């Protein structure tokens, strides 16, 4: 009896061991470095975007694959799992929705028991970090890892985490398990050697994170963050469809037997019954799909990449359907090394300068092909926010969250180099256009010498025109010229570089965009200043007397037609040794009145016309700062300009139009005006004669007031008093028509109107009809009574 009990006891123990397995002998360990507190910091503060857990796990898997590839260069092995299958050099992701499990596995280097304890039990430790320290002499040891911190981001989405791992140096496959509650467990994997080599991470997904069990969502996250990982990433997808039920041989024989027994009855069956549909069942099939099909072209040499590949890559990262206007592909070396491709889009996005818009996600930052973020608002300044591209650095620190890279000193160096490269790209774009133009001019010159007949000459010119390469920089300037001007205002460090990128139309450029260098090359002999005017349009600028004066002197004028140009000239005071002079301000110096004789003539002129100047000053009072005789070559009676250090009329208009600008702050009377009298104009000369005879001449005063208001309007100033101007104009018109200035409105005549016969007949007929209606109503009332 005792022997029977002993046998049953041994059998119970064996069954218990077989059912519970190795997990009964799992070892419990406590986390180091106050892990409970650190996990709370990591989960709730360090990472603000839960999607990054997948990026971290895939990054670690890539490190492990890199590591084993490096080790096998000197000590190759051929491990297999218990089924005889060799591990693959890839990363695989699969989902079990019913059990809320997400599994990520790789065929990398794997970990031994002590590795799991050391690397996953202490937040400061990292297998990759230790590996790099041992292999500093080898360039292939550049691994992204820092497993000790990034790994724990899995607890953002998981209630429990299991890590199964197999290393070539260990005969057993070990499991690390934790719920992030201050301890973890280590035990031998009861499944045996299922991996052969590598690591498998199994996450029990939280109920509020079930979107990470959706394969479409996982594919989107992997594509965003890990698209350019050098190892293949496969995602398991499922498909359910209906298929005919496969019957066994015994079932088929049984059906045949039944049909035979039915005999003749089977012959009279309906055709519909004979065509009975086969029995169907739902079958779910699984397949592995490659997610990261695109390759990082910035890692390749530029000579090996076609223009179509560059364009396709640009469209992929920018979501733009047009080809880029220009690009640059470079590797930065020195204190910080990184590779980058920058693009200039073909067009500017809408609301580019809208302050309410979120930061433009224009630069994608990678670290060894692992996507970090595209939300660095300070990686490029605001004025370069239209630039698209990628940056891949090997030098960025990744011992903590990728989101803390904003404070990295290395990132600041990268930013500085990116700005320089972006500006150099724009300079190259402009120089390419200039080289094409010079080449075309040389070819035309050589062809002209060889041409003998006029007909052949015209044909070749037509062919040249047809084959002429379209210039790109004018298109760039029309789209992004405002960005360059904004940069000139905000970026003092690169102001000289940005100034060379400026383009404007001028009075001698024949409608083409010209640089400041082009202007300087065309400057007249003895010209010391660069002349410009700012206005709403080229046409309106040309109408002004100041522009008329410069063109009569043979001087080139730069036309600035954007509101931001008023601010640009405030920061750009000179170029190439020449000061910029605004023709809208007080009479500029043209260098033709520096000799002694001209000065004496000027003094004599002032003496002669001083009474006229004083009379205008007394008439206009505080509406003008001062009155002078103009030196401008213009036919206009007078010119109203601004003081050298005061607001121009155009600047005042811009300020009034701003959202926070108050009209009262920059009203018409607040903008200082200088009146420049043209003493050679016949109207001004007539006024001068009249006031010599009578200073209170009413017509002289009205004429002077009207001329002043007209000159103010022509100079871009607002009118002081519209009603007074209208009254003066009316008086002038009356005088011109020999009417009294005080003539009032004439009295309206009394008109006698004779009634027409047809109208009288119609009125009579209407009266009769009304009488009939009244009579009928009366009769109806009587009948009712």
SENUFI-905958 format. One record per residue (C-alpha): residue number from 1; x, y, z. Coordinates in steps of 0.2 Angstrom, whole numbers. Layout:
<nodes>
(node NUM, (X, Y, Z)) ...
</nodes>
This chain:
<nodes>
(node 1, (0, 0, 0)) (node 2, (14, 12, 4)) (node 3, (23, 8, -12)) (node 4, (7, 12, -22)) (node 5, (6, 29, -12)) (node 6, (24, 32, -16)) (node 7, (21, 29, -35)) (node 8, (6, 41, -35)) (node 9, (17, 54, -26)) (node 10, (31, 53, -39)) (node 11, (18, 53, -53)) (node 12, (10, 69, -46)) (node 13, (27, 78, -44)) (node 14, (32, 73, -62)) (node 15, (15, 80, -69)) (node 16, (17, 96, -59)) (node 17, (35, 98, -66)) (node 18, (29, 95, -84)) (node 19, (14, 107, -82)) (node 20, (23, 121, -73)) (node 21, (40, 119, -82)) (node 22, (55, 129, -79)) (node 23, (45, 144, -73)) (node 24, (44, 136, -55)) (node 25, (62, 139, -54)) (node 26, (62, 157, -60)) (node 27, (74, 169, -51)) (node 28, (68, 185, -44)) (node 29, (79, 200, -45)) (node 30, (77, 218, -39)) (node 31, (80, 233, -51)) (node 32, (95, 244, -48)) (node 33, (97, 263, -48)) (node 34, (80, 266, -40)) (node 35, (71, 258, -56)) (node 36, (54, 261, -49)) (node 37, (56, 280, -49)) (node 38, (66, 280, -65)) (node 39, (53, 270, -74)) (node 40, (40, 283, -68)) (node 41, (51, 297, -75)) (node 42, (54, 288, -92)) (node 43, (36, 283, -95)) (node 44, (27, 299, -89)) (node 45, (40, 312, -93)) (node 46, (55, 307, -104)) (node 47, (44, 301, -118)) (node 48, (29, 311, -123)) (node 49, (24, 301, -139)) (node 50, (20, 282, -136)) (node 51, (24, 278, -154)) (node 52, (43, 279, -151)) (node 53, (43, 262, -141)) (node 54, (43, 253, -158)) (node 55, (56, 264, -165)) (node 56, (67, 260, -149)) (node 57, (64, 241, -150)) (node 58, (68, 241, -169)) (node 59, (83, 252, -166)) (node 60, (90, 239, -153)) (node 61, (86, 225, -165)) (node 62, (96, 233, -178)) (node 63, (110, 236, -166)) (node 64, (110, 217, -162)) (node 65, (110, 212, -180)) (node 66, (125, 224, -183)) (node 67, (134, 217, -169)) (node 68, (133, 199, -174)) (node 69, (137, 204, -192)) (node 70, (153, 212, -186)) (node 71, (157, 197, -174)) (node 72, (155, 184, -188)) (node 73, (168, 193, -199)) (node 74, (181, 185, -188)) (node 75, (172, 171, -179)) (node 76, (158, 164, -191)) (node 77, (146, 152, -184)) (node 78, (130, 143, -190)) (node 79, (118, 141, -176)) (node 80, (101, 133, -178)) (node 81, (85, 131, -167)) (node 82, (78, 115, -160)) (node 83, (69, 112, -177)) (node 84, (86, 114, -187)) (node 85, (82, 131, -194)) (node 86, (95, 145, -195)) (node 87, (91, 162, -188)) (node 88, (88, 176, -201)) (node 89, (96, 193, -202)) (node 90, (80, 202, -201)) (node 91, (67, 210, -189)) (node 92, (49, 202, -188)) (node 93, (34, 209, -180)) (node 94, (18, 199, -177)) (node 95, (1, 202, -168)) (node 96, (-10, 191, -158)) (node 97, (-26, 202, -155)) (node 98, (-36, 189, -145)) (node 99, (-22, 188, -132)) (node 100, (-17, 206, -134)) (node 101, (1, 201, -138)) (node 102, (13, 211, -149)) (node 103, (30, 202, -153)) (node 104, (46, 209, -161)) (node 105, (60, 197, -164)) (node 106, (77, 198, -173)) (node 107, (91, 186, -177)) (node 108, (104, 197, -169)) (node 109, (118, 193, -156)) (node 110, (106, 189, -142)) (node 111, (109, 189, -123)) (node 112, (115, 177, -110)) (node 113, (107, 175, -93)) (node 114, (120, 187, -85)) (node 115, (117, 199, -100)) (node 116, (99, 200, -97)) (node 117, (102, 203, -78)) (node 118, (115, 217, -81)) (node 119, (108, 225, -97)) (node 120, (89, 225, -93)) (node 121, (91, 226, -74)) (node 122, (100, 243, -73)) (node 123, (95, 258, -82)) (node 124, (112, 265, -84)) (node 125, (119, 250, -93)) (node 126, (119, 246, -111)) (node 127, (126, 231, -121)) (node 128, (129, 242, -136)) (node 129, (138, 255, -126)) (node 130, (150, 241, -118)) (node 131, (152, 234, -136)) (node 132, (157, 251, -143)) (node 133, (169, 254, -129)) (node 134, (178, 237, -133)) (node 135, (178, 240, -152)) (node 136, (183, 259, -152)) (node 137, (196, 255, -165)) (node 138, (184, 248, -178)) (node 139, (172, 260, -188)) (node 140, (160, 245, -190)) (node 141, (156, 246, -171)) (node 142, (146, 262, -173)) (node 143, (129, 256, -166)) (node 144, (114, 266, -160)) (node 145, (109, 256, -145)) (node 146, (109, 263, -127)) (node 147, (98, 248, -123)) (node 148, (97, 252, -105)) (node 149, (85, 267, -107)) (node 150, (76, 265, -124)) (node 151, (71, 248, -120)) (node 152, (60, 253, -106)) (node 153, (49, 264, -117)) (node 154, (39, 247, -120)) (node 155, (31, 250, -104)) (node 156, (22, 265, -111)) (node 157, (10, 252, -120)) (node 158, (13, 236, -111)) (node 159, (7, 229, -94)) (node 160, (20, 215, -95)) (node 161, (35, 212, -105)) (node 162, (44, 195, -109)) (node 163, (61, 195, -117)) (node 164, (67, 178, -123)) (node 165, (85, 178, -130)) (node 166, (98, 166, -136)) (node 167, (117, 169, -137)) (node 168, (129, 158, -146)) (node 169, (140, 157, -130)) (node 170, (125, 149, -121)) (node 171, (117, 132, -123)) (node 172, (101, 138, -116)) (node 173, (88, 151, -121)) (node 174, (83, 162, -106)) (node 175, (68, 173, -103)) (node 176, (67, 190, -94)) (node 177, (50, 195, -87)) (node 178, (44, 211, -78)) (node 179, (29, 222, -75)) (node 180, (39, 237, -71)) (node 181, (35, 235, -52)) (node 182, (52, 236, -45)) (node 183, (58, 218, -49)) (node 184, (60, 206, -63)) (node 185, (62, 187, -66)) (node 186, (74, 176, -75)) (node 187, (71, 158, -80)) (node 188, (76, 146, -93)) (node 189, (63, 146, -108)) (node 190, (52, 131, -106)) (node 191, (50, 131, -125)) (node 192, (68, 126, -127)) (node 193, (79, 134, -141)) (node 194, (66, 142, -153)) (node 195, (77, 156, -159)) (node 196, (93, 148, -163)) (node 197, (101, 165, -160)) (node 198, (93, 182, -157)) (node 199, (80, 191, -146)) (node 200, (61, 190, -145)) (node 201, (51, 203, -136)) (node 202, (33, 199, -131)) (node 203, (22, 213, -125)) (node 204, (5, 211, -116)) (node 205, (-3, 227, -123)) (node 206, (-12, 238, -112)) (node 207, (-31, 240, -115)) (node 208, (-29, 259, -118)) (node 209, (-16, 255, -131)) (node 210, (-25, 242, -142)) (node 211, (-21, 253, -158)) (node 212, (-4, 245, -157)) (node 213, (-12, 228, -161)) (node 214, (-18, 235, -178)) (node 215, (-6, 230, -192)) (node 216, (-10, 245, -203)) (node 217, (-5, 257, -188)) (node 218, (11, 247, -185)) (node 219, (15, 248, -203)) (node 220, (13, 267, -203)) (node 221, (24, 269, -187)) (node 222, (38, 258, -194)) (node 223, (37, 267, -211)) (node 224, (39, 284, -202)) (node 225, (53, 280, -190)) (node 226, (62, 265, -196)) (node 227, (60, 265, -215)) (node 228, (78, 267, -219)) (node 229, (85, 253, -206)) (node 230, (97, 243, -216)) (node 231, (90, 226, -211)) (node 232, (73, 220, -218)) (node 233, (58, 223, -207)) (node 234, (44, 211, -210)) (node 235, (26, 213, -203)) (node 236, (14, 198, -202)) (node 237, (-3, 201, -209)) (node 238, (-18, 190, -210)) (node 239, (-32, 188, -223)) (node 240, (-48, 178, -220)) (node 241, (-58, 171, -235)) (node 242, (-71, 158, -239)) (node 243, (-65, 142, -248)) (node 244, (-74, 126, -252)) (node 245, (-73, 113, -238)) (node 246, (-60, 99, -241)) (node 247, (-68, 82, -238)) (node 248, (-59, 67, -233)) (node 249, (-59, 51, -244)) (node 250, (-71, 42, -232)) (node 251, (-84, 56, -234)) (node 252, (-82, 56, -253)) (node 253, (-85, 37, -253)) (node 254, (-100, 38, -242)) (node 255, (-108, 52, -253)) (node 256, (-106, 41, -268)) (node 257, (-114, 26, -260)) (node 258, (-129, 36, -255)) (node 259, (-131, 43, -273)) (node 260, (-130, 25, -279)) (node 261, (-144, 19, -267)) (node 262, (-155, 33, -272)) (node 263, (-156, 25, -290)) (node 264, (-169, 32, -302)) (node 265, (-174, 45, -289)) (node 266, (-158, 54, -293)) (node 267, (-162, 55, -311)) (node 268, (-177, 66, -308)) (node 269, (-169, 78, -297)) (node 270, (-170, 96, -302)) (node 271, (-156, 104, -311)) (node 272, (-155, 117, -298)) (node 273, (-152, 103, -285)) (node 274, (-139, 95, -296)) (node 275, (-130, 112, -296)) (node 276, (-129, 113, -277)) (node 277, (-116, 125, -271)) (node 278, (-101, 117, -262)) (node 279, (-100, 119, -243)) (node 280, (-89, 134, -239)) (node 281, (-78, 138, -224)) (node 282, (-68, 153, -218)) (node 283, (-49, 151, -218)) (node 284, (-37, 163, -211)) (node 285, (-20, 164, -220)) (node 286, (-4, 173, -214)) (node 287, (10, 181, -224)) (node 288, (26, 191, -220)) (node 289, (26, 208, -229)) (node 290, (42, 219, -231)) (node 291, (39, 236, -224)) (node 292, (55, 246, -227)) (node 293, (57, 244, -245)) (node 294, (65, 261, -248)) (node 295, (84, 263, -246)) (node 296, (93, 278, -239)) (node 297, (100, 287, -254)) (node 298, (109, 300, -244)) (node 299, (121, 285, -239)) (node 300, (126, 283, -258)) (node 301, (138, 293, -268)) (node 302, (130, 307, -278)) (node 303, (137, 300, -295)) (node 304, (128, 284, -292)) (node 305, (111, 292, -290)) (node 306, (100, 298, -305)) (node 307, (90, 314, -305)) (node 308, (74, 303, -306)) (node 309, (79, 295, -289)) (node 310, (83, 312, -281)) (node 311, (65, 318, -287)) (node 312, (56, 302, -281)) (node 313, (65, 303, -264)) (node 314, (60, 322, -263)) (node 315, (42, 318, -267)) (node 316, (42, 304, -254)) (node 317, (48, 315, -239)) (node 318, (39, 331, -244)) (node 319, (22, 324, -250)) (node 320, (24, 336, -265)) (node 321, (18, 331, -282)) (node 322, (30, 342, -291)) (node 323, (49, 340, -294)) (node 324, (61, 350, -284)) (node 325, (68, 366, -291)) (node 326, (86, 362, -285)) (node 327, (95, 350, -273)) (node 328, (112, 348, -264)) (node 329, (119, 332, -258)) (node 330, (134, 333, -246)) (node 331, (144, 325, -232)) (node 332, (150, 337, -218)) (node 333, (166, 332, -210)) (node 334, (176, 340, -195)) (node 335, (170, 342, -178)) (node 336, (154, 334, -182)) (node 337, (151, 322, -196)) (node 338, (134, 320, -205)) (node 339, (126, 317, -222)) (node 340, (112, 327, -229)) (node 341, (101, 330, -244)) (node 342, (93, 347, -245)) (node 343, (80, 352, -258)) (node 344, (72, 368, -264)) (node 345, (54, 365, -268)) (node 346, (46, 370, -285)) (node 347, (33, 382, -277)) (node 348, (30, 389, -260)) (node 349, (17, 382, -249)) (node 350, (2, 392, -244)) (node 351, (2, 401, -227)) (node 352, (21, 400, -227)) (node 353, (22, 415, -215)) (node 354, (6, 412, -205)) (node 355, (11, 414, -187)) (node 356, (-4, 403, -181)) (node 357, (3, 388, -191)) (node 358, (13, 375, -182)) (node 359, (32, 374, -185)) (node 360, (35, 368, -203)) (node 361, (41, 349, -203)) (node 362, (54, 352, -216)) (node 363, (69, 342, -210)) (node 364, (69, 324, -206)) (node 365, (83, 320, -193)) (node 366, (90, 302, -193)) (node 367, (104, 294, -183)) (node 368, (112, 280, -192)) (node 369, (96, 278, -203)) (node 370, (84, 278, -188)) (node 371, (71, 292, -189)) (node 372, (72, 303, -174)) (node 373, (60, 317, -177)) (node 374, (54, 330, -190)) (node 375, (48, 342, -177)) (node 376, (64, 352, -174)) (node 377, (58, 370, -175)) (node 378, (75, 377, -173)) (node 379, (85, 366, -185)) (node 380, (83, 379, -198)) (node 381, (78, 397, -195)) (node 382, (61, 403, -200)) (node 383, (66, 411, -216)) (node 384, (73, 394, -223)) (node 385, (57, 385, -217)) (node 386, (54, 381, -236)) (node 387, (69, 370, -237)) (node 388, (65, 351, -237)) (node 389, (78, 337, -234)) (node 390, (86, 324, -222)) (node 391, (100, 324, -210)) (node 392, (109, 308, -204)) (node 393, (122, 310, -190)) (node 394, (133, 297, -182)) (node 395, (138, 309, -168)) (node 396, (122, 313, -159)) (node 397, (121, 307, -141)) (node 398, (107, 294, -138)) (node 399, (110, 289, -120)) (node 400, (93, 296, -116)) (node 401, (77, 300, -125)) (node 402, (78, 306, -143)) (node 403, (66, 320, -138)) (node 404, (80, 329, -128)) (node 405, (91, 331, -143)) (node 406, (86, 349, -144)) (node 407, (99, 354, -131)) (node 408, (113, 345, -139)) (node 409, (128, 355, -143)) (node 410, (131, 344, -159)) (node 411, (114, 349, -165)) (node 412, (118, 367, -164)) (node 413, (134, 364, -175)) (node 414, (123, 354, -187)) (node 415, (111, 369, -188)) (node 416, (125, 381, -192)) (node 417, (132, 370, -206)) (node 418, (115, 367, -213)) (node 419, (111, 386, -215)) (node 420, (128, 388, -224)) (node 421, (125, 374, -236)) (node 422, (107, 380, -239)) (node 423, (113, 397, -244)) (node 424, (128, 390, -254)) (node 425, (115, 380, -264)) (node 426, (105, 396, -268)) (node 427, (121, 404, -274)) (node 428, (125, 389, -285)) (node 429, (108, 390, -292)) (node 430, (111, 408, -297)) (node 431, (128, 405, -304)) (node 432, (122, 391, -315)) (node 433, (110, 403, -323)) (node 434, (124, 416, -326)) (node 435, (135, 402, -333)) (node 436, (122, 397, -345)) (node 437, (119, 415, -350)) (node 438, (138, 418, -353)) (node 439, (139, 402, -363)) (node 440, (124, 407, -374)) (node 441, (132, 424, -377)) (node 442, (149, 417, -382)) (node 443, (140, 405, -394)) (node 444, (130, 418, -402)) (node 445, (146, 429, -404)) (node 446, (155, 415, -413)) (node 447, (141, 410, -424)) (node 448, (139, 429, -429)) (node 449, (156, 429, -436)) (node 450, (153, 413, -446)) (node 451, (136, 418, -453)) (node 452, (136, 424, -471)) (node 453, (118, 425, -476)) (node 454, (104, 434, -466)) (node 455, (92, 419, -468)) (node 456, (104, 407, -460)) (node 457, (107, 419, -446)) (node 458, (89, 420, -442)) (node 459, (86, 402, -442)) (node 460, (101, 399, -430)) (node 461, (94, 412, -419)) (node 462, (77, 404, -419)) (node 463, (85, 387, -415)) (node 464, (95, 394, -401)) (node 465, (80, 403, -393)) (node 466, (70, 386, -394)) (node 467, (84, 376, -386)) (node 468, (88, 390, -373)) (node 469, (88, 383, -355)) (node 470, (75, 390, -344)) (node 471, (82, 400, -330)) (node 472, (79, 393, -313)) (node 473, (84, 407, -301)) (node 474, (71, 420, -307)) (node 475, (58, 407, -303)) (node 476, (66, 404, -286)) (node 477, (66, 422, -282)) (node 478, (48, 424, -287)) (node 479, (43, 410, -275)) (node 480, (55, 413, -261)) (node 481, (62, 430, -263)) (node 482, (52, 436, -247)) (node 483, (61, 422, -237)) (node 484, (78, 429, -242)) (node 485, (73, 447, -237)) (node 486, (66, 441, -221)) (node 487, (83, 432, -218)) (node 488, (93, 448, -222)) (node 489, (83, 456, -208)) (node 490, (84, 442, -195)) (node 491, (100, 434, -198)) (node 492, (114, 446, -195)) (node 493, (128, 433, -196)) (node 494, (124, 428, -214)) (node 495, (118, 445, -220)) (node 496, (132, 447, -232)) (node 497, (128, 430, -240)) (node 498, (110, 434, -241)) (node 499, (113, 451, -249)) (node 500, (121, 443, -264)) (node 501, (105, 433, -267)) (node 502, (94, 448, -268)) (node 503, (86, 452, -285)) (node 504, (76, 467, -291)) (node 505, (69, 474, -307)) (node 506, (77, 491, -311)) (node 507, (75, 505, -324)) (node 508, (88, 498, -335)) (node 509, (85, 479, -333)) (node 510, (72, 478, -346)) (node 511, (60, 469, -335)) (node 512, (73, 456, -330)) (node 513, (78, 452, -312)) (node 514, (95, 460, -308)) (node 515, (107, 458, -293)) (node 516, (116, 472, -284)) (node 517, (132, 466, -292)) (node 518, (123, 469, -309)) (node 519, (119, 486, -303)) (node 520, (136, 491, -298)) (node 521, (144, 485, -314)) (node 522, (132, 496, -323)) (node 523, (135, 512, -312)) (node 524, (139, 528, -321)) (node 525, (156, 535, -320)) (node 526, (157, 546, -304)) (node 527, (141, 538, -297)) (node 528, (144, 535, -278)) (node 529, (127, 529, -272)) (node 530, (115, 515, -276)) (node 531, (98, 523, -280)) (node 532, (81, 514, -276)) (node 533, (63, 518, -273)) (node 534, (50, 508, -264)) (node 535, (32, 507, -269)) (node 536, (16, 497, -273)) (node 537, (21, 493, -291)) (node 538, (34, 497, -304)) (node 539, (21, 507, -314)) (node 540, (17, 518, -299)) (node 541, (36, 521, -295)) (node 542, (39, 526, -312)) (node 543, (26, 540, -311)) (node 544, (34, 549, -297)) (node 545, (45, 564, -301)) (node 546, (59, 558, -291)) (node 547, (61, 543, -303)) (node 548, (59, 554, -318)) (node 549, (73, 565, -311)) (node 550, (85, 550, -310)) (node 551, (81, 543, -327)) (node 552, (84, 560, -335)) (node 553, (101, 560, -327)) (node 554, (104, 543, -335)) (node 555, (105, 534, -318)) (node 556, (98, 517, -314)) (node 557, (84, 515, -301)) (node 558, (80, 499, -291)) (node 559, (62, 496, -290)) (node 560, (57, 488, -273)) (node 561, (38, 483, -273)) (node 562, (37, 472, -258)) (node 563, (31, 479, -241)) (node 564, (46, 470, -233)) (node 565, (58, 480, -243)) (node 566, (56, 495, -232)) (node 567, (63, 485, -218)) (node 568, (76, 477, -229)) (node 569, (84, 494, -233)) (node 570, (84, 498, -214)) (node 571, (96, 484, -212)) (node 572, (106, 486, -228)) (node 573, (113, 503, -228)) (node 574, (127, 500, -241)) (node 575, (134, 487, -253)) (node 576, (151, 485, -261)) (node 577, (157, 502, -254)) (node 578, (141, 512, -260)) (node 579, (128, 518, -249)) (node 580, (110, 515, -254)) (node 581, (100, 531, -257)) (node 582, (81, 532, -256)) (node 583, (75, 544, -270)) (node 584, (59, 546, -260)) (node 585, (68, 556, -247)) (node 586, (75, 574, -247)) (node 587, (85, 579, -263)) (node 588, (99, 566, -265)) (node 589, (116, 571, -270)) (node 590, (120, 566, -288)) (node 591, (138, 574, -288)) (node 592, (135, 587, -301)) (node 593, (134, 602, -289)) (node 594, (151, 599, -279)) (node 595, (161, 612, -289)) (node 596, (163, 630, -283)) (node 597, (153, 638, -297)) (node 598, (138, 627, -294)) (node 599, (138, 631, -276)) (node 600, (138, 650, -279)) (node 601, (124, 648, -292)) (node 602, (114, 639, -279)) (node 603, (117, 652, -266)) (node 604, (112, 666, -278)) (node 605, (96, 656, -282)) (node 606, (91, 654, -264)) (node 607, (93, 672, -261)) (node 608, (82, 677, -276)) (node 609, (68, 664, -272)) (node 610, (69, 666, -253)) (node 611, (52, 676, -252)) (node 612, (43, 663, -262)) (node 613, (50, 649, -250)) (node 614, (45, 659, -235)) (node 615, (27, 663, -242)) (node 616, (25, 644, -245)) (node 617, (31, 640, -227)) (node 618, (19, 653, -220)) (node 619, (5, 646, -230)) (node 620, (7, 627, -226)) (node 621, (13, 630, -208)) (node 622, (16, 614, -198)) (node 623, (10, 603, -213)) (node 624, (28, 603, -219)) (node 625, (45, 602, -210)) (node 626, (53, 614, -222)) (node 627, (52, 621, -240)) (node 628, (67, 621, -252)) (node 629, (71, 624, -270)) (node 630, (72, 607, -278)) (node 631, (87, 601, -288)) (node 632, (78, 587, -297)) (node 633, (76, 587, -316)) (node 634, (57, 586, -317)) (node 635, (43, 595, -325)) (node 636, (32, 594, -310)) (node 637, (28, 611, -301)) (node 638, (34, 603, -284)) (node 639, (39, 587, -276)) (node 640, (35, 582, -258)) (node 641, (48, 571, -250)) (node 642, (53, 564, -233)) (node 643, (67, 569, -221)) (node 644, (82, 558, -222)) (node 645, (79, 550, -205)) (node 646, (60, 550, -205)) (node 647, (46, 539, -211)) (node 648, (43, 538, -229)) (node 649, (25, 539, -236)) (node 650, (26, 521, -241)) (node 651, (32, 515, -224)) (node 652, (18, 524, -215)) (node 653, (6, 516, -227)) (node 654, (13, 499, -223)) (node 655, (12, 502, -204)) (node 656, (-6, 508, -205)) (node 657, (-10, 492, -214)) (node 658, (-3, 480, -201)) (node 659, (-15, 471, -190)) (node 660, (-9, 480, -174)) (node 661, (-6, 496, -182)) (node 662, (-16, 511, -177)) (node 663, (-21, 524, -190)) (node 664, (-20, 537, -176)) (node 665, (-2, 533, -173)) (node 666, (4, 535, -191)) (node 667, (-9, 548, -197)) (node 668, (-6, 559, -212)) (node 669, (-1, 574, -201)) (node 670, (12, 563, -191)) (node 671, (22, 559, -207)) (node 672, (35, 573, -209)) (node 673, (35, 581, -226)) (node 674, (48, 592, -236)) (node 675, (41, 603, -250)) (node 676, (53, 605, -264)) (node 677, (48, 619, -276)) (node 678, (52, 618, -294)) (node 679, (55, 637, -298)) (node 680, (56, 634, -316)) (node 681, (39, 627, -318)) (node 682, (27, 641, -326)) (node 683, (13, 638, -312)) (node 684, (26, 641, -298)) (node 685, (33, 656, -308)) (node 686, (15, 663, -309)) (node 687, (12, 661, -291)) (node 688, (29, 670, -287)) (node 689, (24, 685, -298)) (node 690, (7, 686, -290)) (node 691, (13, 686, -272)) (node 692, (26, 699, -276)) (node 693, (11, 710, -281)) (node 694, (-1, 704, -267)) (node 695, (4, 691, -254)) (node 696, (-14, 688, -250)) (node 697, (-19, 684, -268)) (node 698, (-33, 671, -266)) (node 699, (-30, 663, -282)) (node 700, (-12, 661, -278)) (node 701, (-16, 653, -262)) (node 702, (-29, 641, -269)) (node 703, (-17, 636, -283)) (node 704, (-3, 633, -270)) (node 705, (-14, 622, -259)) (node 706, (-20, 612, -274)) (node 707, (-2, 609, -280)) (node 708, (4, 604, -263)) (node 709, (-10, 591, -261)) (node 710, (-7, 584, -279)) (node 711, (11, 583, -275)) (node 712, (8, 574, -259)) (node 713, (-4, 561, -267)) (node 714, (9, 558, -281)) (node 715, (22, 556, -268)) (node 716, (12, 542, -259)) (node 717, (6, 553, -244)) (node 718, (-12, 553, -238)) (node 719, (-22, 568, -240)) (node 720, (-24, 580, -226)) (node 721, (-41, 587, -230)) (node 722, (-51, 580, -244)) (node 723, (-66, 592, -242)) (node 724, (-54, 608, -243)) (node 725, (-46, 601, -258)) (node 726, (-63, 598, -267)) (node 727, (-68, 616, -262)) (node 728, (-52, 624, -269)) (node 729, (-54, 614, -285)) (node 730, (-72, 620, -287)) (node 731, (-67, 638, -285)) (node 732, (-53, 636, -298)) (node 733, (-65, 628, -310)) (node 734, (-78, 643, -308)) (node 735, (-64, 655, -311)) (node 736, (-59, 646, -327)) (node 737, (-77, 647, -333)) (node 738, (-78, 666, -328)) (node 739, (-90, 663, -314)) (node 740, (-90, 671, -297)) (node 741, (-82, 661, -284)) (node 742, (-97, 664, -272)) (node 743, (-109, 659, -286)) (node 744, (-123, 648, -278)) (node 745, (-135, 635, -285)) (node 746, (-147, 641, -298)) (node 747, (-166, 641, -296)) (node 748, (-176, 627, -304)) (node 749, (-188, 633, -317)) (node 750, (-207, 629, -316)) (node 751, (-213, 618, -329)) (node 752, (-231, 618, -337)) (node 753, (-237, 600, -340)) (node 754, (-252, 597, -353)) (node 755, (-261, 580, -350)) (node 756, (-262, 568, -365)) (node 757, (-279, 562, -372)) (node 758, (-275, 544, -370)) (node 759, (-269, 546, -352)) (node 760, (-286, 556, -348)) (node 761, (-296, 542, -356)) (node 762, (-287, 529, -346)) (node 763, (-290, 538, -330)) (node 764, (-309, 540, -334)) (node 765, (-310, 521, -337)) (node 766, (-302, 518, -321)) (node 767, (-315, 528, -312)) (node 768, (-330, 520, -320)) (node 769, (-323, 503, -316)) (node 770, (-321, 508, -297)) (node 771, (-339, 514, -297)) (node 772, (-346, 498, -304)) (node 773, (-337, 488, -291)) (node 774, (-344, 499, -277)) (node 775, (-362, 497, -284)) (node 776, (-360, 478, -285)) (node 777, (-354, 477, -267)) (node 778, (-369, 487, -261)) (node 779, (-381, 475, -270)) (node 780, (-373, 460, -263)) (node 781, (-375, 467, -245)) (node 782, (-394, 471, -248)) (node 783, (-397, 453, -254)) (node 784, (-389, 446, -238)) (node 785, (-400, 458, -227)) 
</nodes>
